[in-house]
Amino acid sequence: MPHLVSPLKEPDVPHAGPTANVRSSLIDLQATFLPVGQMRQISRVTQLEGAAITGEVDLSPEHWVYPQHFPGDPIFPGTLMIEAAGQLVALWAWAQGQRGRPRLVRTSAEFHCPVGPTNDHLLLRAEVRRKRHLNFATIGIWAAGTQVATLEAVLAVLPVAA
C-alpha cells in the first residue's frame, strides 16, 4: 500500500549549505521559549507569513547525534524531527503573541526515508491554525529536496505558573 505524502510543498527557500548557520532568523530564538543546548533543534526561521512558518535545522557529519544513533549506521532520529516540528509550531505561536509554556499534546508522524550525515540541513514547513490556546499543525520535513517526514501536531501554550 503506498504511503500518503503531505500536500505541503517544499518551500522555495535558498540554503547556503554548511555556512548557513551565519544566516539570520526572522525570530530571535534566544528570546523565545525554546529549549537550549542540544535540545534546541531549530536553527533559524526563514519564512513567516500568515498561517505558514518555515524553519531549518543545521546538520553536518559532526552532529552530536550521529555517533550515538547508530554507531556504524548513523541516522538522524525521528524523535528529534518530531521535536523540531514541535519547536517550529511553538515559534509560530510565539510570533502570534502567545506566551506561556508550550507543550506538545499530540503528534503523529510518518517517516518516508532516513536522514544521514550527508545531509547538511532539514527544511521544515508548517501550516498552523489556532483555536484558543491550542495550535494544530501539519508539518512537512525535507532533506536535499526529498520529503523525509510528514507530521500532524497539536501544541498547547499553557499559562505561566504563578
C-alpha positions in Angstrom: 0.0 0.0 0.0 1.5 3.4 -1.0 2.1 5.9 1.8 0.3 9.2 1.8 2.6 12.2 1.3 1.6 15.6 2.8 0.0 18.1 0.4 2.6 20.6 1.7 5.1 21.5 -0.9 8.8 22.1 -0.2 9.3 25.8 0.2 11.4 27.6 -2.3 14.0 28.8 0.3 17.6 29.2 -0.7 20.0 27.5 1.7 23.7 28.3 1.9 24.9 24.8 2.8 27.5 24.3 5.6 27.8 28.1 6.0 24.1 28.5 6.6 24.5 28.9 10.3 25.6 32.5 9.7 22.2 33.3 8.2 19.9 35.2 10.5 16.5 34.1 11.7 13.3 36.1 11.3 12.6 35.4 15.0 15.2 35.9 17.8 15.4 32.3 19.0 17.2 33.4 22.2 14.1 35.5 23.2 11.6 32.7 22.8 10.5 29.7 24.9 12.6 27.1 23.0 14.9 24.6 24.8 18.6 25.3 25.0 21.7 23.4 24.2 21.4 20.1 22.3 17.7 20.1 22.7 17.2 23.2 20.5 16.6 21.8 17.1 15.5 24.8 15.1 18.5 26.8 13.8 16.5 29.6 12.2 13.1 30.7 10.9 13.3 31.6 7.2 9.7 32.4 6.4 6.8 33.6 8.4 3.6 34.6 6.7 0.0 34.2 8.0 -0.6 30.5 9.0 2.7 29.3 7.5 6.2 29.1 9.0 9.4 27.7 7.6 12.5 26.8 9.6 15.8 25.0 9.2 17.8 22.5 11.3 21.5 22.6 10.7 23.1 19.2 10.3 26.7 18.1 9.5 28.6 14.8 9.6 29.9 16.0 13.0 26.4 16.5 14.5 26.4 15.2 18.1 23.7 12.6 17.5 25.3 10.5 14.7 27.9 8.7 16.8 25.1 7.6 19.2 22.3 6.8 16.7 23.5 4.4 15.4 27.2 3.6 15.6 28.3 2.4 12.2 24.8 3.2 10.7 24.1 6.9 11.6 20.7 8.3 11.0 19.0 11.4 12.4 16.4 10.2 14.9 12.7 10.6 14.1 12.1 11.7 17.7 14.3 14.8 17.1 12.4 15.5 13.9 9.2 15.4 15.9 10.9 17.8 18.5 12.0 20.1 15.7 8.4 20.2 14.3 7.0 21.0 17.8 9.6 23.8 18.2 8.6 25.2 14.8 4.9 25.3 15.8 5.9 26.9 19.2 7.8 29.6 17.2 4.7 30.3 15.1 2.7 30.6 18.4 5.3 33.0 19.8 5.2 35.1 16.6 1.4 35.3 17.1 1.8 36.7 20.6 1.2 33.6 22.6 3.3 33.5 25.8 3.5 30.7 28.4 4.7 27.1 28.5 4.5 25.3 25.1 3.6 21.6 25.3 3.2 19.1 22.5 -0.1 17.3 23.5 -0.4 15.1 20.4 1.7 14.1 17.4 1.6 11.6 14.6 4.4 11.1 12.2 5.1 9.2 9.0 8.8 8.8 8.0 9.4 8.4 4.3 13.2 7.9 4.2 16.2 8.2 6.6 18.3 11.3 7.1 22.0 10.7 7.4 25.3 12.6 7.8 25.4 13.6 4.1 22.5 16.0 4.6 23.6 19.5 5.6 20.1 20.6 6.9 16.5 19.8 7.3 13.8 22.2 6.0 10.5 22.3 7.9 7.3 23.9 6.7 4.2 24.1 8.9 0.7 25.3 8.3 -0.9 26.2 11.6 -4.3 27.1 12.8 -5.1 28.3 16.3 -8.1 27.6 18.5 -7.7 29.4 21.8 -4.5 28.1 23.4 -4.3 25.1 21.0 -2.3 25.2 17.8 -3.0 22.5 15.2 -0.3 22.0 12.6 0.6 19.9 9.5 4.4 19.8 9.1 6.5 18.6 6.2 10.2 17.9 6.5 12.6 17.8 3.6 16.3 16.9 3.2 18.1 17.5 0.0 14.9 18.2 -1.8 13.2 15.0 -0.7 10.3 14.9 1.7 11.5 12.7 4.6 8.6 13.1 7.0 5.1 14.3 7.4 3.7 15.2 10.8 0.5 16.3 12.5 0.9 18.1 15.8 -1.2 19.8 18.5 0.7 22.2 20.7 -0.8 23.9 23.7 0.6 27.1 25.2 -0.2 26.9 28.9 -0.2 29.9 31.2 2.9 30.6 33.2 2.6 29.2 36.7 2.1 31.8 39.4 
